[in-house]
Amino acid sequence: MEPYRTHPPRRTPPDHSHRRRPLRPSPARDRARWVLPQLVGEVRYTSRTHAGRLRHPSWHRLRPDLAPDDVT
C-alpha cells in the first residue's frame, strides 16, 4: 500500500480586498469584502428580470484573452 502523499502547502494569494464600497447606492452588506477585478469570466443567462438581475445564470468559461478594463 502506498503511503499517503500530501501536496506542498499552497501559497496564500495576495489580499486584494478593501472595505470601500464601489457601488452607489451601496448594497446592505455590513461585512462585505470588495475586490478589484483581475480575471474575466463569461456567464450565460436566459434573460434579465425587471429588477435587472440575471435569470438562470451559469458559468461558461474563463476569458484569458480579455482584461478587466476591456469589459468594465
N, C-alpha and C positions, 0 to 999 in steps of 0.2 A: 504494500500500500504506500502510495506517495505521500510524503508529509505535506501538511497544509502550507501553501505558499501565500505570503502576504504581498501586497503591492507596496511599492515605496510610498511614503507619505506624500500627499498632494500638496503642491504649493497653494497657499491661501491666495485667492485672487485679490487684487487691489480693491480697496473700498472706494467706489466712485459715487457713493450716495451722499446726499446732503439733505438738510431739513427745509430749505427754501422751497416754497410751493410755486411751481411754474405756471399753474393754471389759474385763470380768473374767470368766474368765481372758483374758489378752491373747494374741492370735494370735502365732505365732512369726515376726514380721517385724521385723528389727532396723532396717531403713532405711525403715519406713513413715512416710508423712506423713498425719496425721489432719486432717480439715477439718470445719468447722461447717456444718450443712445450711443452704442458702439457697433452694434450689428444691425443688419436689416433682414427681416423675415417677411415672407409672403403668407398672408392669411386669406383664405377664401371664405365667402359667406353668400347666403342666398339673397338677402336684401337688408335694408335698414328699417328699424321701427320708426314711428312718428317722433319718438324721443331722441333719435339719432344713434341708437345702439345697434350693433351688428346682430343679425338674426342667423342662427346656426353657424357660428364661426368655426373654422377648423384650420389647424396649422398645415401649411403646404410645403414650404421649404425655406432654407436659409439662402439669402441672396448675397454671396460674397462679391458680386460684380457691382454692387451699389454701396455708396457711402451714406450714412445717416443724413448728411447735409443735402444729398441729392433728392431725398423724398420728404423732408420735413420743411 
